[in-house]
Amino acid sequence: MKTTHLQAFIAKMNYNGINIKQAKQQKLKELAISLYKLCFDDDEKFVDFYFSKRYTEKNHFTIFENNSPVAALQVIPYTMTFFDAKIDLAYLSAICTHPDFRKRGLMKKLLEKTHRQLFADGIYAAFLIPAYLYLFDVYEKNDYQTIFYHTKTSINAGNYCFNNDYKIYEYPEANKHDAFKYFDRKMSERNCCIQHSFSDFEIVCEDIYNSGGLILIAEYKNKIAGISFVLQTNNNTVVNEHFAETHEISDNLIKTISRKIETNKLLRIGIPQQKHCEPLGMIRIISVEKMLRRYAEKHRCCNKTIFVKDSVIAENNGCYTISNAECIKLPLENSHNAWNISRLAQFIFGGQTPYMSLMLNE
């Protein structure tokens, strides 16, 4: 029997029972993990968890030198509610540069490469969470704008009451699809809010329990009526996300958390409701025309002409006229008064309260 081209290819891919492509992929993953460990101080358990759940070779952008990765980041697809629609975003995670190769412009180069690829993929915007405060300035130089904030409020659970009319139990005992359905509905009610898919929801829940936290479900009349995500970080009990149909259900969840954790001192993270808030994340507009068209559809009374100059994605350069719920793009003839991408983000999200939570960043 003659060997076909396909059989010959398969024979070449397998040598002594080892799939060469798989071996190469495994080697690349091991190199990515080594660079991550060098740049971050996360414990071994979290690193193994992160790379088993988040890493894919396709979405891992890397710069190599002498066959070793010196700068890398992972792109994770997300959606965000943008008024009455959901738009495709990319979350840039595990962004790092080898200590011996910093201050050489490698990360700038890697971000530019990533942004151009995201534009080709039709992504509206990229967002990230700086690991350290000084990095906000670094990413701002790469056209990122801080739009995500959160507040931290101390709670004394001793002031809350408990009512036996509600059934409260932990997430593993619940139907996970029903729990996600409720969570997804509540998250989708928020405008400019990063959304979680079902698979991402499962990853978040697993991470919370791996780190000693818990997830509580409140049920009323056989229907889910509340959910709380609780983390244990830096000796603090943190209510990272919290939904409830009534104030009474909310109080019952808080009281149950304090009983299970055996402390009345809780820290709740939430959407900024006042001027005193902390910066959390940044965004970079990737497709200006797509974003402004969506903006125009939801701002029918807006009449404005915007000149945009993008130093990385030339396709974004242009004169954009917003009027009568439409956005028309014309060539950019004079860039003298043009906005940069960072200023454009300020315009688009100004007056809104963009928010994200449960991003494995705690």
Residue pairs with C-beta under 8 A, 6 or more apart in sequence:
3 11
12 20
13 19
13 20
13 21
14 20
25 57
28 57
28 60
28 62
29 51
29 55
29 57
31 68
31 69
32 51
32 55
32 60
32 62
32 69
32 72
33 47
33 51
35 69
35 70
35 72
35 96
35 98
36 42
36 47
36 50
36 51
36 72
36 94
36 96
37 47
38 96
38 98
38 99
39 96
39 97
39 98
39 99
40 47
40 94
40 96
40 131
42 50
45 210
46 207
46 210
46 211
49 206
49 207
49 210
50 94
50 360
53 203
53 206
54 74
54 76
54 93
54 94
54 203
55 74
56 74
59 74
59 75
59 76
59 77
60 72
60 73
60 74
60 75
61 72
61 73
61 74
61 75
61 110
61 113
61 114
61 117
62 69
62 71
62 72
62 110
63 69
63 70
63 71
63 72
63 106
63 109
63 110
64 70
65 101
68 98
69 98
70 97
70 98
70 100
70 101
70 106
71 96
71 97
71 98
71 101
71 106
71 107
71 109
71 110
72 94
72 95
72 96
72 110
73 92
73 93
73 94
73 95
73 96
73 110
73 111
73 114
74 92
74 93
74 94
75 90
75 91
75 92
75 93
75 114
75 118
75 126
76 90
76 91
76 93
77 88
77 89
77 90
77 91
78 88
78 89
78 90
78 91
78 127
78 194
78 195
78 196
78 200
79 86
79 87
79 88
79 89
79 194
79 195
79 197
80 86
80 87
80 89
80 124
80 125
80 192
80 193
80 194
80 195
80 354
81 188
81 190
81 191
81 192
81 193
81 195
82 124
82 191
82 192
82 294
82 298
83 191
83 294
83 298
84 298
85 294
86 188
86 195
87 124
87 125
87 290
87 291
87 294
88 122
88 123
88 124
89 123
89 124
89 125
89 126
89 127
89 194
90 118
90 123
90 125
90 126
90 127
90 286
91 126
91 127
91 128
91 194
91 359
92 111
92 114
92 126
92 127
92 128
93 128
95 107
95 128
95 131
97 106
97 107
107 138
108 141
108 142
111 142
112 142
112 312
114 126
115 126
115 284
115 286
115 312
115 313
116 312
116 313
118 126
118 286
119 286
119 287
119 313
119 315
119 316
122 287
122 290
123 286
123 287
124 285
124 286
124 287
124 290
124 291
124 294
125 283
125 284
125 285
125 286
125 287
125 291
125 345
126 283
126 284
126 286
127 148
127 194
127 281
127 282
127 283
127 284
127 356
128 139
128 144
128 281
128 282
129 148
129 280
129 281
129 282
129 359
129 361
130 136
130 138
130 139
130 281
130 282
133 279
136 146
136 279
136 282
139 282
140 146
140 282
140 342
142 284
143 284
143 285
143 310
143 311
143 312
143 340
143 341
143 342
144 282
144 283
144 284
144 342
145 282
145 283
145 284
145 341
145 342
145 343
145 345
145 346
145 349
146 279
146 281
146 282
147 281
147 282
147 283
147 345
147 346
147 349
147 354
148 279
148 280
148 281
148 282
148 283
148 354
148 355
148 356
149 272
149 277
149 278
149 279
149 280
149 353
149 355
150 269
150 270
150 271
150 272
150 277
150 278
150 280
150 355
150 357
151 269
151 270
151 271
151 272
151 273
151 274
151 276
151 277
151 278
152 267
152 268
152 269
152 278
153 267
153 268
153 270
154 265
154 266
154 267
154 268
155 239
155 254
155 265
155 266
155 267
155 268
156 264
156 265
156 266
157 254
157 255
157 257
157 258
157 263
157 264
157 265
157 266
158 258
158 264
160 251
160 254
160 255
160 258
161 251
161 255
162 251
162 252
162 255
162 256
163 248
163 251
163 252
165 220
166 218
166 219
166 220
166 225
166 226
166 248
166 249
166 252
167 218
167 219
167 220
168 216
168 217
168 218
168 219
168 252
168 253
168 256
169 216
169 217
169 219
170 214
170 215
170 216
170 217
171 179
171 205
171 214
171 215
171 216
171 217
171 227
172 209
173 217
174 217
174 224
176 201
176 202
176 205
177 198
178 224
179 215
179 217
179 224
179 227
180 198
180 201
182 224
182 227
182 243
183 196
183 201
183 227
183 243
184 195
184 196
184 198
184 201
186 227
186 243
187 193
187 195
187 196
188 195
190 271
190 355
191 352
191 353
192 349
192 352
192 353
192 354
192 355
193 354
193 355
193 356
194 355
194 356
194 357
194 359
196 204
196 358
203 360
204 229
204 358
204 360
205 215
207 360
208 214
208 215
208 229
208 230
208 231
209 215
211 231
211 232
211 233
212 232
213 229
213 230
213 231
213 232
214 230
214 257
214 260
214 261
215 227
215 228
215 229
215 230
216 226
216 227
216 228
216 230
216 253
216 256
216 257
216 260
217 224
217 226
217 227
218 224
218 225
218 226
218 227
218 244
218 249
218 252
218 253
219 225
220 245
220 249
225 244
225 245
225 246
225 249
226 242
226 243
226 244
226 245
226 249
226 250
226 252
226 253
227 241
227 242
227 243
227 244
227 253
228 239
228 241
228 242
228 243
228 253
228 254
228 257
229 239
229 240
229 241
229 242
229 358
230 237
230 238
230 239
230 240
230 257
230 261
231 237
231 238
231 240
231 362
232 238
232 261
233 362
236 267
237 257
237 261
237 263
237 265
237 266
237 267
238 266
238 267
238 268
238 269
238 362
239 254
239 257
239 266
239 267
239 268
239 269
240 269
240 357
240 358
240 362
241 269
241 357
241 358
242 250
242 253
242 268
242 270
244 250
244 253
254 266
257 266
258 264
258 266
269 357
271 353
271 355
272 353
280 356
281 356
281 359
283 345
283 349
283 354
284 341
284 342
284 345
285 291
285 316
285 341
285 344
285 345
285 348
286 313
287 316
288 308
288 310
288 316
288 318
288 320
288 341
288 344
289 316
289 318
289 320
289 327
289 329
291 348
292 306
292 320
292 322
292 327
292 348
293 326
293 327
295 302
295 322
295 327
295 348
296 302
296 322
296 323
296 325
296 326
296 327
297 325
299 322
299 325
300 324
300 325
302 322
302 323
303 322
303 323
304 321
304 322
304 323
305 319
305 320
305 321
305 322
306 319
306 320
306 321
306 322
306 339
306 344
306 347
307 318
307 319
307 320
307 332
307 334
307 335
307 337
307 338
307 339
308 316
308 317
308 318
308 319
308 320
308 332
308 338
308 339
308 340
308 341
308 344
309 317
309 332
309 335
309 338
309 339
309 340
310 316
310 317
310 340
310 341
311 340
316 341
317 332
317 335
317 338
318 329
318 330
318 331
318 332
319 329
319 330
319 331
319 332
319 333
320 327
320 328
320 329
320 330
321 327
321 328
321 330
332 338
339 347
